[in-house]
């Protein structure tokens, strides 16, 4: 691990501070960048996400995607967390923390809107950023791609009814443009570009391919840090103006992330899932598709609503918290693999190992 990767947490902290400071000092600049969007998908952020995920997608050999069948337990765990646990647990956590514990410290008229924003955030599983987290924890790339694609398909059918059920409304205005454009920009196009590029590099030989991956790794992390500066810069004034509300809204999101990541990780261990799948399973189970959540909150409740603010807090929390989850799953690999082997033996399966 190089110097850049070893001190990634420090660079993240510095980028958060820089983003907030620059957003407060240069609000007009960040405001102009924030308006460069189509269907609520910010184009500069989309470009940076491309730079993050295309190098990771280069590692995927489509001829080996059939191997994902071996990891059906990991797929099942993640689907259970994303669709049967995460939205409902956030509804409970939001009601407990925002509706009761911190209610006296919040504007009473905005409390239902804050809770609604948290639910919107939890009802949309993450897409593109998952490739970053999976790569950082050496996750199985074929499983990650398959799980993200499966979540995207399910989201088309379940997002609206699930949110409608939890918010208690008859119909939900799903921002289909945001959903479809995000899938196109963050999944379809990068996969096509990466596979075409992979073919060209492999024609030059295995050594050239390996050198290209090593060269692109720092670029991917640099794009992650630049994204962080932009996201915090967009909300710099908001953070300085009402830091207390943002800190309060972050509490249920933090509890939610660690609870769902921990549950997915524990269930994977219990069912003997290989660590290289369990690590990204925990991260996929905990992270959110914040572009969709923000767009849905704005379309349903308005740009200046508590719901929109709650989803934005999810954006701000996402990167530093998910990096901490990456550190946790990597630090506990030995403990995990000892228990996973026992879990699989108990079920009559072969010993489980990670590459």
KELUMMI-664557 format. One record per residue: x, y, z of N, C-alpha, C in turn; residue number from 1. Coordinates in steps of 0.05 Angstrom, whole numbers, plus 5000, padded with zeros to 4 digits. Example, Ala and Ser with C-alpha at 12.3 -4.5 7.8 and 13.67 -1.06 7.14 Angstrom:
R  n.east  n.north  n.up  ca.east  ca.north  ca.up  c.east  c.north  c.up  marti
R    5264     4886  5156     5246      4910   5156    5264     4934  5156      1
R    5257     4955  5142     5273      4979   5143    5258     5001  5157      2
//
This chain:
R  n.east  n.north  n.up  ca.east  ca.north  ca.up  c.east  c.north  c.up  marti
R    5017     4976  5000     5000      5000   5000    5018     5025  5000      1
R    5013     5043  4981     5029      5067   4979    5022     5088  5000      2
R    5038     5110  5001     5034      5131   5020    5006     5144  5017      3
R    4998     5147  4992     4972      5159   4987    4949     5142  4999      4
R    4950     5116  4994     4929      5099   5004    4930     5096  5034      5
R    4955     5095  5045     4958      5090   5074    4946     5113  5090      6
R    4947     5137  5080     4937      5160   5095    4911     5171  5083      7
R    4896     5154  5070     4871      5162   5057    4852     5176  5076      8
R    4850     5166  5101     4832      5178   5120    4839     5207  5125      9
R    4865     5213  5127     4875      5240   5131    4867     5258  5107     10
R    4872     5247  5083     4865      5263   5059    4835     5269  5058     11
R    4819     5249  5066     4790      5253   5067    4783     5275  5086     12
R    4794     5275  5110     4789      5296   5130    4796     5323  5119     13
R    4820     5325  5106     4828      5351   5095    4810     5360  5073     14
R    4800     5342  5057     4782      5349   5035    4755     5358  5045     15
R    4746     5347  5067     4721      5356   5079    4724     5384  5089     16
R    4745     5390  5103     4750      5417   5113    4753     5436  5090     17
R    4769     5428  5069     4772      5446   5046    4746     5451  5032     18
R    4730     5430  5029     4704      5434   5015    4686     5453  5030     19
R    4683     5449  5056     4666      5467   5072    4676     5496  5070     20
R    4703     5499  5073     4715      5526   5073    4711     5539  5045     21
R    4717     5525  5024     4714      5536   4997    4685     5542  4990     22
R    4667     5524  4999     4639      5529   4994    4629     5554  5008     23
R    4640     5559  5031     4632      5584   5046    4645     5609  5034     24
R    4670     5606  5025     4684      5629   5014    4675     5635  4985     25
R    4670     5614  4969     4663      5618   4941    4636     5605  4935     26
R    4615     5614  4947     4588      5602   4943    4579     5604  4914     27
R    4586     5626  4901     4576      5630   4873    4589     5609  4855     28
R    4614     5604  4859     4628      5584   4842    4615     5556  4845     29
R    4612     5548  4870     4601      5521   4875    4572     5520  4868     30
R    4558     5543  4870     4530      5544   4861    4528     5540  4831     31
R    4547     5551  4816     4546      5548   4787    4552     5519  4780     32
R    4572     5507  4793     4578      5479   4788    4555     5461  4795     33
R    4541     5467  4817     4518      5451   4826    4495     5452  4806     34
R    4493     5473  4790     4471      5475   4771    4477     5460  4745     35
R    4501     5450  4741     4508      5436   4717    4498     5407  4719     36
R    4472     5404  4716     4460      5378   4720    4438     5372  4700     37
R    4432     5347  4696     4410      5337   4680    4394     5318  4697     38
R    4368     5323  4699     4350      5306   4715    4361     5302  4743     39
R    4372     5323  4755     4383      5323   4782    4409     5307  4785     40
R    4421     5299  4763     4447      5285   4763    4468     5306  4756     41
R    4486     5311  4775     4506      5332   4771    4528     5321  4753     42
R    4533     5335  4731     4551      5325   4710    4580     5325  4719     43
R    4590     5347  4733     4618      5345   4742    4623     5322  4762     44
R    4603     5317  4779     4606      5294   4798    4605     5268  4782     45
R    4588     5267  4761     4586      5243   4745    4613     5237  4732     46
R    4627     5258  4722     4653      5254   4709    4673     5243  4729     47
R    4673     5254  4754     4691      5245   4774    4685     5216  4782     48
R    4659     5209  4783     4652      5181   4790    4662     5162  4767     49
R    4660     5171  4743     4672      5156   4720    4701     5150  4725     50
R    4716     5171  4733     4745      5168   4738    4750     5149  4761     51
R    4731     5148  4779     4734      5129   4802    4729     5101  4794     52
R    4707     5096  4779     4698      5068   4776    4708     5054  4751     53
R    4715     5069  4730     4724      5056   4705    4749     5039  4710     54
R    4770     5050  4725     4793      5033   4731    4785     5007  4745     55
R    4765     5008  4762     4757      4984   4777    4742     4964  4758     56
R    4726     4976  4740     4711      4959   4721    4730     4945  4701     57
R    4754     4956  4698     4773      4944   4680    4781     4916  4690     58
R    4778     4911  4716     4787      4886   4727    4766     4864  4722     59
R    4743     4871  4713     4721      4851   4710    4723     4837  4683     60
R    4724     4811  4684     4724      4794   4660    4695     4783  4657     61
R    4681     4792  4637     4653      4784   4633    4651     4754  4629     62
R    4672     4741  4619     4671      4713   4615    4670     4697  4642     63
R    4677     4711  4664     4677      4698   4690    4653     4706  4707     64
R    4634     4720  4695     4610      4729   4711    4594     4705  4721     65
R    4596     4682  4707     4581      4659   4716    4590     4649  4744     66
R    4614     4658  4753     4623      4650   4779    4606     4661  4802     67
R    4590     4682  4795     4573      4694   4816    4554     4674  4828     68
R    4547     4653  4812     4529      4633   4823    4540     4620  4848     69
R    4566     4619  4850     4579      4607   4874    4574     4624  4899     70
R    4567     4649  4894     4564      4668   4917    4534     4675  4922     71
R    4517     4655  4918     4488      4661   4921    4481     4668  4949     72
R    4496     4658  4969     4490      4666   4996    4495     4695  5001     73
R    4517     4706  4989     4523      4734   4992    4502     4752  4979     74
R    4493     4743  4955     4472      4757   4941    4446     4758  4958     75
R    4439     4735  4970     4415      4734   4986    4417     4751  5011     76
R    4440     4752  5024     4443      4769   5047    4440     4798  5040     77
R    4452     4807  5018     4451      4835   5011    4423     4843  5003     78
R    4409     4826  4988     4381      4832   4980    4364     4834  5005     79
R    4368     4817  5025     4352      4817   5049    4357     4844  5064     80
R    4382     4852  5067     4388      4877   5081    4377     4901  5066     81
R    4382     4902  5040     4374      4926   5024    4344     4930  5023     82
R    4329     4908  5022     4300      4911   5016    4282     4903  5039     83
R    4291     4886  5057     4274      4878   5079    4282     4890  5106     84
R    4306     4901  5108     4315      4912   5134    4320     4942  5132     85
R    4335     4951  5113     4346      4979   5113    4324     5000  5113     86
R    4304     5000  5095     4284      5021   5095    4268     5022  5121     87
R    4261     4998  5132     4244      4996   5156    4260     5004  5181     88
R    4285     4996  5182     4302      5004   5205    4306     5034  5205     89
R    4309     5047  5182     4312      5076   5181    4287     5090  5189     90
R    4264     5079  5182     4238      5091   5191    4237     5091  5221     91
R    4245     5069  5234     4245      5067   5263    4266     5085  5275     92
R    4290     5085  5264     4311      5103   5275    4304     5132  5272     93
R    4293     5140  5249     4285      5167   5244    4264     5176  5264     94
R    4244     5159  5268     4222      5166   5287    4233     5168  5315     95
R    4252     5150  5322     4263      5150   5350    4280     5175  5355     96
R    4300     5179  5337     4319      5201   5342    4308     5228  5335     97
R    4296     5231  5311     4286      5257   5302    4259     5263  5314     98
R    4242     5243  5316     4215      5248   5327    4213     5249  5357     99
R    4233     5238  5371     4232      5238   5401    4257     5249  5414    100
R    4280     5236  5411     4304      5243   5426    4312     5272  5420    101
R    4314     5280  5395     4324      5307   5388    4302     5326  5380    102
R    4277     5317  5382     4254      5334   5374    4254     5362  5387    103
R    4260     5365  5413     4260      5392   5425    4281     5411  5413    104
R    4301     5400  5399     4323      5416   5388    4318     5423  5359    105
R    4296     5413  5347     4291      5417   5318    4266     5433  5314    106
R    4264     5447  5291     4238      5461   5285    4216     5441  5282    107
R    4195     5444  5298     4173      5425   5299    4160     5420  5272    108
R    4157     5441  5256     4144      5438   5230    4159     5421  5210    109
R    4185     5418  5215     4202      5404   5196    4207     5375  5203    110
R    4200     5367  5227     4207      5340   5237    4196     5318  5218    111
R    4170     5318  5211     4161      5297   5192    4176     5297  5165    112
R    4184     5321  5157     4199      5323   5131    4227     5311  5134    113
R    4240     5316  5157     4266      5304   5162    4264     5274  5161    114
R    4244     5263  5175     4241      5233   5176    4236     5223  5148    115
R    4220     5237  5132     4214      5228   5105    4240     5227  5088    116
R    4257     5247  5091     4282      5248   5076    4300     5225  5083    117
R    4301     5218  5109     4317      5195   5117    4307     5169  5105    118
R    4280     5166  5104     4268      5142   5092    4274     5141  5062    119
R    4273     5163  5048     4280      5164   5020    4308     5155  5015    120
R    4326     5164  5033     4354      5157   5031    4358     5127  5034    121
R    4345     5115  5054     4349      5086   5059    4335     5068  5039    122
R    4315     5079  5025     4300      5062   5006    4314     5058  4979    123
R    4337     5072  4975     4351      5071   4950    4379     5060  4954    124
R    4384     5034  4948     4411      5022   4951    4431     5036  4933    125
R    4456     5036  4942     4477      5050   4927    4483     5036  4900    126
R    4493     5052  4881     4502      5041   4856    4532     5046  4851    127
R    4539     5068  4839     4567      5071   4829    4587     5071  4852    128
R    4583     5085  4874     4603      5087   4894    4611     5060  4906    129
R    4593     5041  4904     4599      5014   4915    4624     5002  4902    130
R    4628     5008  4877     4652      4998   4863    4678     5008  4877    131
R    4676     5033  4887     4699      5045   4901    4704     5030  4927    132
R    4683     5026  4943     4686      5013   4969    4695     4984  4965    133
R    4683     4970  4946     4690      4943   4941    4720     4940  4933    134
R    4729     4958  4917     4757      4958   4908    4776     4963  4932    135
R    4768     4981  4949     4785      4988   4972    4788     4965  4992    136
R    4767     4948  4993     4769      4925   5012    4774     4899  4997    137
R    4784     4901  4972     4792      4877   4956    4768     4858  4952    138
R    4745     4870  4947     4721      4854   4944    4720     4840  4916    139
R    4704     4819  4914     4701      4804   4889    4686     4821  4868    140
R    4700     4830  4847     4688      4850   4829    4664     4839  4813    141
R    4663     4814  4807     4641      4803   4792    4615     4802  4809    142
R    4619     4795  4834     4596      4796   4853    4586     4825  4855    143
R    4604     4844  4858     4596      4872   4862    4580     4882  4839    144
R    4590     4877  4814     4576      4886   4790    4548     4873  4789    145
R    4547     4847  4793     4521      4833   4791    4502     4843  4812    146
R    4511     4847  4837     4493      4857   4858    4483     4885  4853    147
R    4500     4902  4843     4491      4929   4836    4471     4929  4814    148
R    4476     4913  4793     4456      4911   4771    4430     4900  4780    149
R    4430     4880  4798     4406      4868   4809    4390     4888  4825    150
R    4404     4904  4842     4391      4924   4858    4378     4946  4840    151
R    4392     4953  4818     4380      4973   4800    4354     4963  4788    152
R    4353     4938  4780     4329      4927   4768    4306     4926  4789    153
R    4313     4917  4813     4292      4916   4835    4282     4944  4842    154
R    4301     4963  4841     4293      4991   4849    4272     5002  4830    155
R    4273     4995  4805     4253      5005   4786    4225     4998  4795    156
R    4223     4974  4806     4196      4964   4813    4189     4969  4843    157
R    4208     4970  4861     4202      4971   4889    4204     4998  4902    158
R    4220     5016  4890     4225      5042   4904    4200     5057  4910    159
R    4183     5061  4890     4158      5076   4894    4139     5063  4914    160
R    4132     5038  4911     4113      5026   4931    4125     5025  4959    161
R    4151     5020  4961     4163      5018   4988    4163     5045  5002    162
R    4171     5066  4987     4170      5093   4998    4141     5101  5004    163
R    4123     5095  4986     4095      5102   4991    4084     5088  5016    164
R    4092     5064  5021     4083      5049   5045    4094     5062  5070    165
R    4120     5069  5070     4133      5080   5094    4125     5109  5100    166
R    4119     5124  5078     4111      5152   5082    4081     5154  5086    167
R    4066     5132  5081     4038      5133   5084    4023     5150  5064    168
R    4033     5150  5039     4019      5166   5019    4010     5147  4996    169
R    3990     5155  4982     3978      5137   4962    3996     5134  4937    170
R    4010     5155  4930     4027      5153   4905    4052     5169  4909    171
R    4073     5159  4897     4099      5172   4899    4108     5181  4871    172
R    4117     5206  4869     4127      5216   4843    4156     5208  4841    173
R    4161     5186  4828     4189      5176   4825    4203     5193  4803    174
R    4226     5203  4809     4241      5218   4789    4254     5198  4769    175
R    4238     5188  4751     4247      5167   4733    4271     5177  4716    176
R    4271     5202  4709     4294      5212   4694    4320     5209  4709    177
R    4320     5216  4735     4344      5213   4751    4352     5183  4754    178
R    4332     5166  4759     4338      5138   4762    4350     5126  4737    179
R    4337     5130  4714     4346      5118   4690    4373     5130  4680    180
R    4375     5157  4682     4400      5169   4674    4423     5161  4691    181
R    4419     5158  4717     4440      5149   4735    4449     5121  4729    182
R    4430     5103  4723     4438      5076   4716    4454     5076  4690    183
R    4445     5092  4671     4459      5094   4645    4487     5105  4649    184
R    4489     5128  4664     4515      5141   4667    4534     5125  4685    185
R    4524     5114  4706     4541      5102   4726    4546     5072  4723    186
R    4529     5058  4707     4532      5030   4704    4536     5022  4674    187
R    4516     5028  4657     4517      5019   4630    4541     5030  4614    188
R    4543     5056  4613     4565      5068   4597    4592     5061  4608    189
R    4597     5064  4635     4624      5057   4645    4632     5028  4639    190
R    4612     5009  4641     4618      4981   4636    4626     4977  4607    191
R    4612     4990  4589     4619      4988   4560    4647     4999  4555    192
R    4652     5023  4565     4678      5036   4561    4700     5019  4573    193
R    4696     5010  4598     4717      4994   4611    4723     4968  4597    194
R    4702     4955  4587     4707      4929   4573    4721     4934  4546    195
R    4714     4955  4532     4728      4961   4507    4758     4968  4512    196
R    4762     4984  4533     4789      4991   4541    4805     4967  4550    197
R    4792     4949  4566     4805      4925   4575    4814     4908  4552    198
R    4798     4905  4531     4805      4889   4508    4830     4900  4494    199
R    4831     4927  4492     4854      4940   4479    4879     4935  4495    200
R    4877     4938  4522     4901      4935   4539    4911     4906  4539    201
R    4892     4887  4540     4900      4859   4540    4914     4850  4514    202
R    4906     4864  4492     4919      4858   4467    4949     4866  4467    203
R    4956     4884  4485     4984      4893   4488    4999     4875  4507    204
R    4985     4856  4520     4999      4838   4538    4991     4842  4567    205
R    4995     4821  4583     4988      4822   4611    5004     4842  4627    206
R    5029     4846  4620     5046      4866   4635    5035     4894  4630    207
R    5028     4900  4605     5017      4927   4599    4991     4931  4614    208
R    4975     4910  4616     4949      4912   4630    4954     4918  4660    209
R    4973     4904  4672     4979      4907   4700    4990     4935  4705    210
R    5008     4945  4688     5019      4972   4691    4997     4993  4689    211
R    4978     4989  4671     4957      5009   4668    4940     5010  4693    212
R    4934     4987  4705     4918      4986   4730    4933     5001  4753    213
R    4959     4996  4755     4975      5010   4776    4975     5040  4771    214
R    4977     5048  4746     4978      5077   4740    4951     5090  4746    215
R    4929     5076  4741     4902      5088   4744    4893     5088  4774    216
R    4905     5072  4791     4896      5070   4819    4897     5097  4833    217
R    4920     5113  4831     4920      5139   4844    4900     5158  4832    218
R    4895     5156  4806     4875      5173   4793    4847     5168  4804    219
R    4841     5143  4809     4815      5136   4820    4812     5148  4848    220
R    4832     5146  4865     4830      5157   4892    4830     5188  4891    221
R    4845     5200  4873     4844      5229   4870    4817     5239  4862    222
R    4803     5224  4845     4776      5231   4837    4757     5229  4861    223
R    4761     5209  4878     4745      5206   4902    4748     5230  4920    224
R    4772     5240  4924     4777      5263   4941    4766     5289  4928    225
R    4768     5291  4902     4757      5315   4888    4726     5315  4891    226
R    4714     5291  4889     4685      5289   4893    4677     5299  4920    227
R    4693     5291  4940     4688      5299   4968    4689     5330  4971    228
R    4709     5342  4958     4711      5371   4960    4686     5384  4947    229
R    4677     5374  4924     4654      5385   4911    4629     5381  4928    230
R    4624     5357  4938     4599      5352   4953    4598     5370  4978    231
R    4620     5373  4992     4620      5390   5016    4620     5419  5008    232
R    4632     5425  4985     4631      5453   4976    4603     5462  4969    233
R    4587     5444  4956     4559      5450   4949    4543     5458  4974    234
R    4550     5446  4997     4534      5450   5021    4550     5466  5042    235
R    4571     5480  5033     4588      5494   5052    4573     5515  5069    236
R    4556     5531  5055     4541      5552   5070    4521     5539  5088    237
R    4508     5518  5079     4488      5504   5095    4500     5493  5120    238
R    4524     5481  5118     4537      5469   5141    4545     5490  5162    239
R    4555     5513  5152     4563      5535   5170    4538     5548  5183    240
R    4516     5549  5168     4492      5563   5177    4477     5546  5198    241
R    4475     5520  5195     4460      5504   5214    4474     5478  5220    242
R    4498     5480  5232     4513      5455   5238    4499     5437  5257    243
R    4484     5448  5276     4470      5432   5296    4450     5413  5284    244
R    4433     5424  5265     4413      5407   5252    4426     5385  5235    245
R    4448     5392  5221     4462      5372   5205    4474     5350  5223    246
R    4485     5358  5245     4497      5338   5263    4475     5319  5274    247
R    4452     5330  5281     4430      5314   5291    4420     5295  5270    248
R    4416     5304  5245     4407      5287   5224    4427     5265  5217    249
R    4453     5270  5223     4474      5250   5217    4472     5227  5237    250
R    4460     5231  5260     4460      5209   5281    4445     5184  5271    251
R    4420     5186  5262     4406      5162   5253    4419     5150  5228    252
R    4431     5167  5212     4445      5156   5188    4469     5140  5196    253
R    4485     5150  5216     4508      5135   5225    4500     5109  5238    254
R    4480     5109  5255     4470      5085   5268    4461     5065  5246    255
R    4447     5075  5227     4436      5059   5205    4459     5045  5189    256
R    4479     5060  5182     4501      5049   5167    4515     5027  5182    257
R    4523     5032  5207     4537      5012   5222    4520     4988  5228    258
R    4494     4992  5234     4476      4970   5240    4473     4952  5215    259
R    4468     4963  5192     4463      4947   5168    4489     4934  5158    260
R    4511     4948  5160     4537      4936   5152    4543     4913  5171    261
R    4540     4918  5197     4546      4897   5216    4528     4873  5213    262
R    4502     4877  5208     4483      4855   5205    4490     4839  5180    263
R    4496     4853  5157     4503      4839   5133    4529     4823  5136    264
R    4548     4834  5150     4574      4821   5155    4570     4797  5172    265
R    4554     4799  5193     4549      4777   5212    4534     4754  5198    266
R    4513     4762  5183     4497      4741   5169    4515     4727  5148    267
R    4532     4742  5135     4550      4729   5115    4568     4709  5129    268
R    4579     4717  5152     4596      4699   5167    4581     4674  5176    269
R    4556     4679  5185     4540      4657   5196    4534     4637  5174    270
R    4531     4646  5149     4524      4628   5127    4548     4620  5110    271
R    4572     4625  5120     4596      4615   5107    4602     4629  5081    272
R    4596     4654  5077     4602      4669   5053    4631     4677  5053    273
R    4645     4673  5030     4673      4681   5028    4677     4710  5035    274
R    4699     4716  5049     4704      4744   5058    4704     4764  5034    275
R    4715     4755  5012     4717      4774   4989    4689     4782  4978    276
R    4668     4767  4986     4641      4774   4979    4628     4788  5003    277
R    4633     4778  5027     4621      4789   5051    4628     4819  5055    278
R    4653     4826  5049     4662      4853   5053    4646     4873  5035    279
R    4644     4869  5009     4627      4886   4993    4597     4883  5000    280
R    4589     4859  5009     4561      4856   5017    4554     4874  5040    281
R    4572     4877  5059     4567      4895   5082    4566     4924  5072    282
R    4583     4931  5053     4584      4958   5043    4559     4965  5026    283
R    4551     4946  5009     4527      4950   4992    4503     4952  5010    284
R    4502     4935  5031     4479      4936   5049    4476     4961  5064    285
R    4498     4976  5068     4497      5000   5085    4496     5026  5069    286
R    4505     5027  5044     4507      5052   5029    4482     5059  5014    287
R    4480     5084  5004     4455      5094   4993    4460     5106  4965    288
R    4439     5106  4949     4439      5118   4922    4430     5147  4926    289
R    4449     5165  4934     4441      5191   4944    4430     5209  4922    290
R    4438     5205  4896     4427      5222   4875    4397     5218  4873    291
R    4388     5193  4873     4360      5187   4872    4345     5198  4896    292
R    4356     5194  4920     4343      5204   4944    4340     5234  4944    293
R    4361     5248  4937     4359      5278   4936    4338     5287  4915    294
R    4339     5274  4892     4319      5282   4871    4291     5276  4879    295
R    4286     5253  4892     4259      5246   4901    4250     5266  4923    296
R    4268     5273  4941     4261      5291   4963    4254     5319  4952    297
R    4269     5328  4932     4263      5354   4920    4237     5354  4905    298
R    4232     5332  4890     4207      5331   4874    4182     5328  4892    299
R    4185     5315  4915     4162      5310   4933    4158     5333  4952    300
R    4179     5344  4963     4177      5363   4985    4188     5391  4979    301
R    4203     5394  4958     4214      5420   4951    4244     5423  4959    302
R    4257     5441  4945     4286      5445   4948    4294     5453  4976    303
R    4278     5470  4989     4285      5480   5016    4272     5464  5038    304
R    4263     5441  5033     4249      5424   5053    4269     5410  5072    305
R    4258     5402  5094     4274      5386   5113    4282     5359  5100    306
R    4265     5348  5083     4270      5322   5070    4295     5325  5052    307
R    4296     5347  5037     4319      5351   5019    4345     5354  5035    308
R    4343     5368  5058     4367      5372   5075    4376     5345  5086    309
R    4357     5328  5095     4364      5302   5106    4378     5285  5086    310
R    4369     5285  5061     4382      5269   5041    4410     5279  5035    311
R    4413     5306  5035     4440      5318   5031    4459     5310  5053    312
R    4449     5309  5078     4466      5300   5100    4476     5272  5095    313
R    4459     5255  5083     4467      5228   5075    4490     5229  5056    314
R    4490     5248  5037     4512      5251   5018    4538     5258  5033    315
R    4536     5276  5052     4559      5286   5066    4571     5264  5084    316
R    4554     5247  5096     4563      5226   5114    4575     5202  5099    317
R    4565     5198  5074     4570      5173   5059    4600     5166  5058    318
R    4616     5184  5047     4644      5177   5041    4661     5171  5066    319
R    4662     5190  5086     4679      5184   5109    4669     5159  5125    320
R    4643     5156  5127     4632      5133   5142    4638     5107  5128    321
R    4634     5106  5102     4638      5081   5087    4668     5074  5088    322
R    4686     5094  5088     4714      5088   5091    4720     5075  5117    323
R    4706     5083  5138     4710      5070   5165    4700     5041  5164    324
R    4678     5036  5149     4669      5008   5147    4689     4992  5132    325
R    4702     5003  5111     4723      4989   5097    4745     4981  5116    326
R    4753     4999  5133     4775      4993   5152    4767     4971  5171    327
R    4742     4972  5180     4732      4952   5199    4732     4924  5187    328
R    4721     4921  5162     4719      4894   5150    4747     4884  5144    329
R    4766     4901  5137     4793      4892   5131    4807     4884  5156    330
R    4802     4899  5178     4816      4892   5203    4805     4867  5216    331
R    4781     4859  5209     4768      4835   5221    4768     4811  5203    332
R    4785     4811  5182     4784      4790   5163    4790     4762  5176    333
R    4811     4762  5193     4818      4737   5206    4795     4726  5223    334
R    4783     4743  5239     4760      4735   5256    4737     4725  5238    335
R    4732     4739  5216     4711      4732   5198    4715     4704  5186    336
R    4739     4699  5175     4743      4675   5160    4743     4650  5178    337
R    4751     4653  5203     4750      4631   5222    4721     4623  5227    338
R    4703     4643  5231     4675      4638   5236    4660     4629  5211    339
R    4668     4640  5188     4654      4633   5163    4659     4603  5156    340
R    4683     4594  5161     4690      4566   5155    4673     4548  5173    341
R    4670     4555  5198     4653      4539   5216    4624     4539  5208    342
R    4614     4563  5199     4586      4565   5190    4580     4548  5166    343
R    4599     4547  5147     4595      4531   5123    4597     4501  5129    344
R    4615     4494  5147     4617      4466   5155    4591     4456  5168    345
R    4580     4474  5185     4555      4467   5198    4533     4462  5179    346
R    4534     4475  5155     4513      4471   5135    4520     4449  5115    347
R    4543     4435  5120     4550      4413   5103    4565     4420  5078    348
R    4575     4445  5076     4589      4454   5052    4619     4451  5055    349
R    4634     4456  5034     4663      4454   5035    4675     4478  5050    350
R    4700     4477  5058     4712      4500   5071    4711     4524  5054    351
R    4709     4548  5066     4707      4573   5052    4733     4588  5053    352
R    4742     4598  5031     4767      4614   5030    4762     4638  5013    353
R    4779     4658  5017     4778      4682   5000    4803     4683  4984    354
R    4802     4694  4960     4826      4696   4945    4845     4717  4956    355
//
